């Protein structure tokens, strides 16, 4: 079953993240302290960051690419988990700075490269990765929905066009035998996602389902893997 989430309710949370004067400049997650820059989506507003950081099958000894790195929890965790090369991309320049700060904070700046990028655009044409991952913005809104701030792109994906680009462009940057992963939730439109995968000649496999009791409801997070047919 697909649950619906009110864009208005989500936008209210975003406004707080942008201007709320009660937000701290750091937070604790996964037993570590993380720097939080204003204008970056906090990694503790839901359990999504914790769940995904804990369930991604990191390619230990290999290379890892994260789209939409935000505060950098997942990319930094990938380096701490044994990835020898991590590339973190985000369309929000504040998130790029935040991820770089957390890589420095946790001593992995030598293994974590952070780039300002709209999807794969900052990558070189020959760059390949053992694993590519995106914890996608699952709140569905129609094409034409206004992304009035950089932070809106953290939770809204109009028409799921970002996810379509993620799937279609991944083959150019996956190493031979590489894995393409996507983190989402039961609030996401799975039928639409499956249709984009089908168009790209891929199928979607559910790797892991994790439930968390949150303030409003029980959220069900999904770790998905896309395979060539």
Number of C-alpha atoms within 10 A of each C-alpha: 8 11 11 12 14 10 14 9 9 14 15 11 14 21 14 13 20 17 11 12 9 8 15 12 11 12 14 11 15 13 6 9 14 23 20 24 22 17 22 24 23 21 20 12 12 14 18 21 22 15 19 23 20 14 16 20 16 24 21 16 13 15 23 27 26 23 22 27 27 32 28 30 24 26 35 28 20 29 28 16 14 16 21 18 22 25 22 26 29 28 21 24 17 21 29 24 20 25 33 23 19 22 27 14 14 15 14 21 18 12 20 26 18 23 22 19 18 15 20 19 12 12 15 9 10 9 10 20 23 22 23 25 28 22 24 22 21 22 23 21 16 12 11 8 12 12 14 8 13 16 22 20 20 23 19 23 21 20 16 23 14 17 22 18 14 22 22 16 14 19 15 13 21 20 17 10 9 18 20 24 23 23 24 22 24 18 17 22 18 16 10 15 16 17 15 21 22 15 12 18 14 18 16 20 13 13 15 14 15 15 14 14 11 11 9 6 8 11 19 16 21 23 23 20 19 19 15 12 10
